[in-house]
Amino acid sequence: MRPFRFAVQLSHAESGAAWRALARKTEDLGYSTLFMPDHFGEQWAPLIALTVAAEATSTLRVGTLVLDNDFRHPVVLAREAATLDLLCEGRLELGLGAGWMRDDYDQAGIVYDPPATRVDRLTEAIGIVKDLWAEGSCDHTGDHYTVTGATGFPSPHRRPGPLLLVGGGSRRVLGLAGREADIVGVNPRLTEGFYGPQAIASAAPEYYDERVAWVREAAGERFDSIEVQSLTFVVQVVPNAAELIEQMAPGVGMTPEQAAETPAALIGSVDELVENLERRRRRWSMNYWVVHEGDMDAFAPVVARLAGH
């Protein structure tokens, strides 16, 4: 089983100085990575902010969770990611996704294509980015991109390229992730374009059994080298887990037993959470867990117990 790693997802801070301090705090608490999402709401531009966070720290990895492929041409993205990876000496984890949040597309006036089209475009983009990183050039003619004699300069620090993270909740995306990614984020389904009833219902633990099986099937022999990641939405480090879970379960359409096991939530004392995470790693091979800024202090004792083990 892969050693545990933990990350914090952040979006912005009050100032540049506060952002640098937050990055250093993330590193000091033992978290492996500082992640940023990629939406058009109240958040900073991820690649710029991550560059500053990397410069303010020495060992902290920085990553995107995840960039929307429809917002950046892959030739542009490959160069920007390679530059950041070069400057931070291999600490970048590039998360790339097909896009899902309808509001982003509506705000920017970007066409919100059907999921199959967006996944096809993501598949082509990943091939282009990987070729530019590894080969230093790319020629590609596909349904969505035509690239002629593109140059992959600069070369990233990490060879053949930064760690690639792909996540999702559908069979097609998780199959692509199993074949191509170093880190696979196993998520609820977001085909509605927002966090709605379908997404919440799809966070039941039995669906994660199915999703990890899809990743394993697509990855084949390389599955053991993949990190399996879960982004959490509810984190409560408390002594009365059973009581809170009993209260929470009806609101998310789950039984208390399902709510206690969903990877979308981590509820319990430090000892209970340690046991819970070890059990989930055995069940789903999940070794990489992401919490949000508001949870990072309370969850830090769990990180101290498990990181690297």
C-alpha positions in Angstrom: 0.0 0.0 0.0 1.2 3.5 -0.8 2.2 5.7 2.2 -0.3 8.3 3.3 -0.1 11.8 2.0 -2.3 14.7 2.9 -3.1 18.1 1.3 -5.0 21.3 1.9 -7.1 23.0 -0.7 -6.9 26.8 -0.6 -8.3 29.5 -2.8 -7.0 32.9 -1.7 -5.8 34.9 1.3 -6.1 38.5 2.6 -2.8 39.6 1.1 0.4 38.3 -0.5 2.0 38.1 2.9 -0.9 36.2 4.3 -0.8 33.8 1.4 2.9 33.1 1.9 2.3 32.6 5.6 -0.5 30.2 4.8 1.7 28.2 2.5 4.4 28.0 5.2 1.9 26.9 7.8 0.6 24.1 5.4 4.2 22.9 5.1 4.9 23.2 8.9 1.8 21.1 9.8 3.1 18.2 7.7 0.8 18.4 4.7 2.4 17.3 1.5 0.7 19.6 -0.9 -1.2 22.9 -1.3 -3.9 22.5 -3.9 -6.0 25.2 -5.6 -9.2 24.7 -7.6 -10.0 26.4 -10.9 -13.2 28.4 -11.0 -14.3 31.9 -11.8 -15.7 32.7 -8.4 -13.8 34.1 -5.4 -10.4 32.5 -5.9 -7.0 33.6 -7.2 -5.6 32.5 -10.5 -4.1 29.2 -9.5 -0.8 29.0 -11.5 0.3 32.4 -10.3 -0.7 31.9 -6.7 1.0 28.4 -6.7 4.2 29.9 -8.0 4.3 32.3 -5.0 3.4 29.5 -2.6 6.2 27.3 -3.9 8.7 30.2 -3.7 7.7 30.8 0.0 8.4 27.1 1.0 11.1 24.6 0.5 9.5 21.1 0.5 5.7 21.8 0.0 4.3 20.5 -3.3 1.9 22.7 -5.1 -0.9 21.5 -7.3 -4.2 22.2 -9.1 -7.4 20.3 -8.1 -8.1 20.6 -11.0 -7.6 22.9 -13.9 -10.5 23.0 -16.4 -9.1 21.9 -19.7 -11.5 24.1 -21.6 -10.0 27.2 -20.1 -6.4 26.8 -21.5 -5.0 25.5 -24.8 -2.8 22.4 -24.0 0.3 24.0 -25.7 -0.1 27.0 -23.5 -0.7 24.9 -20.4 2.2 22.6 -21.1 4.6 25.6 -21.2 3.2 27.2 -18.1 3.2 24.0 -16.1 6.8 23.1 -17.2 7.9 26.6 -16.2 6.4 26.3 -12.8 7.8 22.8 -12.3 11.3 24.0 -13.3 11.1 27.0 -11.0 9.9 24.9 -8.0 12.3 22.1 -8.8 9.8 19.3 -9.4 7.2 20.1 -6.8 4.3 20.6 -9.1 1.3 18.2 -9.2 -0.8 19.2 -12.3 -4.4 18.2 -11.9 -6.4 18.5 -15.2 -10.0 17.8 -15.7 -12.7 18.0 -18.4 -14.6 20.8 -16.6 -18.0 20.4 -14.9 -19.3 23.6 -13.2 -21.9 25.1 -15.4 -21.6 28.6 -13.8 -18.0 28.9 -14.9 -19.0 28.4 -18.5 -22.0 30.7 -18.3 -19.9 33.5 -16.7 -17.1 33.3 -19.3 -19.3 32.6 -22.3 -17.6 29.3 -23.0 -19.7 26.7 -24.8 -20.7 24.0 -22.3 -20.4 20.9 -24.5 -21.8 17.5 -23.5 -19.7 15.5 -21.1 -18.5 13.1 -23.8 -17.2 16.0 -25.9 -15.4 17.5 -23.0 -13.8 14.2 -22.1 -12.7 13.6 -25.7 -11.1 17.0 -25.7 -9.4 16.3 -22.3 -8.0 13.0 -23.7 -6.4 14.8 -26.7 -5.1 17.6 -24.4 -3.3 15.1 -22.1 -1.6 13.5 -25.1 -0.4 16.9 -26.3 0.9 18.0 -22.9 2.7 14.7 -22.3 4.4 14.8 -25.7 5.6 18.4 -25.2 7.0 17.5 -21.8 8.6 14.2 -22.7 9.6 14.7 -26.3 10.1 18.4 -26.5 7.8 18.8 -29.5 4.4 17.7 -30.7 2.4 17.2 -33.9 -1.2 16.3 -33.5 -4.3 16.3 -35.6 -7.5 15.4 -33.8 -11.2 16.4 -33.6 -10.4 19.2 -31.1 -6.8 20.3 -31.6 -4.4 20.6 -34.5 -0.8 21.2 -33.3 2.0 21.5 -35.9 5.6 21.6 -34.8 4.8 22.8 -31.3 8.0 23.2 -29.2 8.0 22.0 -25.6 10.3 24.6 -24.0 11.2 24.8 -21.3 11.6 21.2 -20.2 10.1 20.5 -16.7 12.4 19.8 -13.8 10.8 16.4 -13.2 11.2 14.0 -16.0 9.3 13.0 -18.1 7.0 15.6 -16.6 5.2 16.8 -13.5 3.0 14.4 -11.7 -0.3 14.3 -13.5 -3.5 14.2 -11.5 -6.8 13.3 -13.2 -10.0 12.9 -11.2 -13.7 12.2 -11.8 -16.7 10.1 -11.1 -17.6 8.6 -14.5 -16.2 5.4 -16.0 -14.7 7.3 -19.0 -12.8 9.8 -16.9 -11.6 7.3 -14.4 -10.5 4.9 -17.2 -8.5 7.8 -18.8 -7.0 8.5 -15.3 -6.1 4.9 -14.8 -4.3 4.8 -18.1 -2.6 8.2 -18.0 -2.4 9.7 -14.5 0.1 9.4 -11.6 -2.6 10.4 -9.2 -6.3 9.5 -9.6 -8.9 11.5 -7.8 -12.0 9.3 -7.2 -14.9 11.7 -6.8 -18.7 11.8 -6.8 -20.4 12.3 -10.1 -20.9 15.9 -11.2 -22.8 15.5 -14.4 -25.5 17.9 -13.2 -23.0 20.8 -13.5 -23.4 21.7 -9.8 -23.4 20.0 -6.4 -26.9 18.7 -6.5 -28.8 15.6 -5.3 -27.2 13.3 -7.8 -23.7 14.2 -6.8 -24.6 13.8 -3.1 -26.2 10.4 -3.7 -23.2 9.2 -5.7 -20.9 9.7 -2.7 -22.3 6.5 -1.0 -19.4 4.1 -0.3 -20.5 1.3 -2.6 -20.1 3.6 -5.6 -16.5 4.1 -4.7 -16.0 0.3 -4.9 -17.2 0.5 -8.5 -15.1 3.5 -9.3 -11.9 2.1 -8.0 -12.5 -1.1 -9.9 -12.8 1.0 -13.1 -9.4 2.6 -12.3 -7.8 -0.7 -11.5 -9.1 -2.3 -14.7 -7.9 0.6 -16.9 -4.5 0.8 -15.1 -3.7 -2.9 -15.3 -0.2 -3.6 -14.0 0.5 0.1 -13.3 -2.2 0.3 -10.7 0.2 -0.3 -7.8 2.2 2.8 -8.8 -0.8 5.1 -8.8 -1.9 7.2 -5.9 -5.6 7.2 -5.2 -6.9 10.4 -3.9 -10.1 11.6 -2.2 -11.2 15.2 -1.7 -13.2 15.5 1.5 -16.3 17.8 1.9 -17.0 17.2 5.6 -14.3 17.0 8.2 -15.1 16.9 11.9 -12.4 15.9 14.5 -14.8 15.3 17.4 -15.4 12.7 20.2 -19.1 12.2 19.4 -18.8 10.9 15.8 -21.7 8.5 16.0 -24.1 11.2 17.1 -23.0 13.6 14.4 -23.2 10.9 11.7 -26.7 10.0 12.8 -27.8 13.6 12.5 -26.1 14.1 9.1 -27.1 10.9 7.3 -30.8 11.8 6.5 -29.7 15.1 5.0 -27.5 13.4 2.4 -29.8 10.5 1.7 -27.6 7.8 3.3 -27.9 5.4 6.1 -25.7 6.1 9.1 -23.5 3.2 8.1 -23.1 4.7 4.6 -22.4 8.1 6.0 -19.8 6.8 8.3 -17.8 5.2 5.4 -18.2 7.7 2.6 -14.8 9.0 1.5 -16.4 12.4 1.1 -16.5 12.8 5.0 -14.0 12.3 7.8 -15.7 12.4 11.2 -14.4 11.1 14.5 -11.7 11.4 17.2 -8.0 11.4 16.1 -7.8 7.7 17.0 -11.0 6.9 15.1 -9.9 8.8 12.1 -6.6 7.0 12.0 -8.3 3.7 12.1 -10.9 4.9 9.5 -8.2 6.0 7.1 -6.3 2.8 7.4 -9.5 0.8 6.7 -10.3 2.9 3.7 -6.8 2.5 2.3 -7.2 -1.3 2.6 -10.7 -1.1 0.9 -10.0 1.5 -1.9 -6.2 1.9 -2.0 -6.8 5.6 -1.0 -3.6 7.0 0.4 -3.9 10.7 -0.5 -6.5 12.8 1.3 -7.4 16.5 0.8 -9.0 18.7 3.4 -10.0 22.4 3.1 -8.5 25.4 4.8 -10.9 25.5 7.7 -10.1 21.9 8.6 -6.3 22.0 8.4 -5.6 22.8 12.1 -8.0 20.3 13.6 -6.9 17.6 11.2 -3.2 18.2 11.7 -2.9 15.6 14.5 -4.1 12.9 12.1 -1.5 14.1 9.6 1.2 13.8 12.2 0.2 10.2 13.0 -0.1 8.9 9.4 1.9 11.0 6.9 4.5 8.8 5.3 3.2 5.6 6.8 
